[in-house]
């Protein structure tokens, strides 16, 4: 690997969302799902197989081990632990993510396999509103059954904006700090059945909204 090749300056594992988030020295950043990294493992036994890796929809990374100054070893919760991912490999997986994933989905279609993601059944969450958000929405909490299209906090906020268009402004991401199960979360964090989600304003005054 050339010394001029991009190297990671941040590597963050978001286990709740099953994402490995990387930021490289050239300014590029990638959010790589654990399933994607498992499917495209660098391990020799995976590369040598003609059959695609399947059944990893809910796989997670449980540990990351540095390999010198050039790579990391990803240890997955399904027992797979032989994949060594160099900086160059991770960068390439990020750049080619869409192409790789579309090719993988076409392969699954060819063999007749249907992916079954965790949480594809009915998912119910408890949603809490804090500070002026409770006043603007007229409630401190509510229970929601999430449609299949809503899998992240960002998509939840879009749903709330659409359902409560009179106060849509209060659900802008720039105004809020979300938590899931009492832990601060990212807007890309996944939502699962039984989660408790809180939306906490990050400024003291609300945006202007029409009188209800």
Order of alpha helices (4+ residues) and beta strands (2+ residues): beta-beta-beta-alpha-alpha-beta-beta-beta-alpha-alpha-beta-alpha-beta-alpha-beta-beta-beta
